[in-house]
Amino acid sequence: MQNETFMGRIFHHAWPTAFTGLLGCVFILFFDRGEVVDPVLALTVVSLYLSHVSANKACASIEHAVQAERAQQESKRKALEAETVKGLDKLCENVLPVWSRQIDLARRHTEESISGLAKRFSELVERIESTVSTSVETTGQGETSGILQVLKESETTLGDIIDSFKSALNLREALFSQITELTKFTVELKAMAASIRDIAGQTNLLALNASIEASRAGEHGRGFAVVADEVRKLSMLSGDAGRHITEKVELVNAAIKSVFDASEHYSIEDAVIIRNAENAMQHVLEGFQGVVSSLSDTCIVLQKEGCQIKDEISNVLIDLQFQDRVGQMLDHVCTDLNKLEGYLLERDSHPNGYAQTEIDADSWLNELSCAYTMHEQRVMHHVKSGYGSKQTVTTKPTEITFF
Amino acid sequence: MSKTVMIVDDSASIRQVVSIALKGAGYQVIEACDGQDGLAKVSGQRVHLIISDVNMPKMDGISFVKELKKIPETKFIPVIMLTTESMQAKKQEGQAAGARAWVVKPFQPEQMIAAVSKLIMS
């Protein structure tokens, strides 16, 4: 705009000179052909003189215009300087890079710290997962190994042992029953021995009668007396045999009774022992089961707690995403600070200073706004300073778009 | 055999957060810090899905996806853009480049896992 005004002034003062010169040239060309040279030459000289005078005036006018323009620019510059706080430019040039570096440093520190924090939380999650997994394996929840499974197997094994004892006891009782059956035979043997003794007694009595009858017969009954004597001896031997049998049967009977009594005693004792062993095992197993059950319950509680802590840590990790967002916001601020610093340096290096580099604040802010990526940044950009500038912008839930 | 997912982001904390979520769901994870790093690491590996940030140094996410689509071995790998950018114009740019989904940070792990699973299965 200023350049156009300047050029307009030059044209305003120079055009009469240019027009007069052009007119002289036309005269020379026209009358030179018509051989009217002298008057034409005179007119030409006059024209040139007039042109020279006009050109001098134009130059003076141009110089005056340039000086006026410089004076106007100087006046503007002084006016702007008067409006500006003294030392603010210098301060901005020095403080802007400091702010930028400080923000960048804070951003990097935050990123490093958050990264370290995320790593440690990540390790915690892995350790909790490992602990929960080990606990599940140890207690054997839903698996074929572990304490509960061992306990169940032990109970079965001990139950089998008790059953074996009971089976042995039953076998012995069956054996006792058979021995009891034997006593019945001894009673029969005893009766048979008594019969033999009775028969021997009667035979002896018959032999005695035969001897009496043989002595009555005299010489003719002598041989019969010998036979009767032999029969009497046999009957005595038979009676002795019957008594021996009875004695032996009594002995056998007493022995069987003794064995039976002892066996019965041992059977009762064994039954008590087995019952006591069974009770003791059951008691131990129940106690162990109680401890294991308590341990298992504790483990389940710990596992639940572990899972909840793991979930909480996962949520914390999700919250740590703020660092990325904050980093981007600070990055935008840094970029804009650098841009302002660049502008100030460029302006200082410009020969005409303020006059040539006026800032368009709206354009600047619009450019800054276009660089935003987050909804919160755009909202906060349009909040006026003062009341409401510290308002929070709620973050939207996860937004997923499938293409 | 577990599937492999590559996460490309210049923010280490975001890489770790995504990595934890994916590993928790049984995926193997490869990390890259920008588009160039991602291109270098994706070659010669069996990658089933890529999650990429948009604004990154050296090579941004959109350029990264365009480069992936030029390579025969990687052109069919589904890509999820994970970014703070929510402008529709940017989403369309991502779609035109060949991305299959656009997730705006911050994200919930369950939803991210669901999106990953859906795209890998498809």
Interface residues (C-beta under 8 A of the other chain):
Chain A: E111 I114 S115 L117 A118 K119 S122 V125 S314 L317 I318 D319 L320 Q321 F322 Q323 D324 R325 G327 Q328 T373 M374 H375 T395 K396 P397 T398 E399 I400 T401 F402 F403
Chain B: D9 S11 A12 S13 I14 Q16 V17 S19 I20 A21 G24 V54 N55 T83 T84 E85 S86 M87 K90 K91 G94 Q95 A99 R100 A101 W102 V103 V104 K105 P106 F107 Q108 P109 Q111 M112 A115 K118
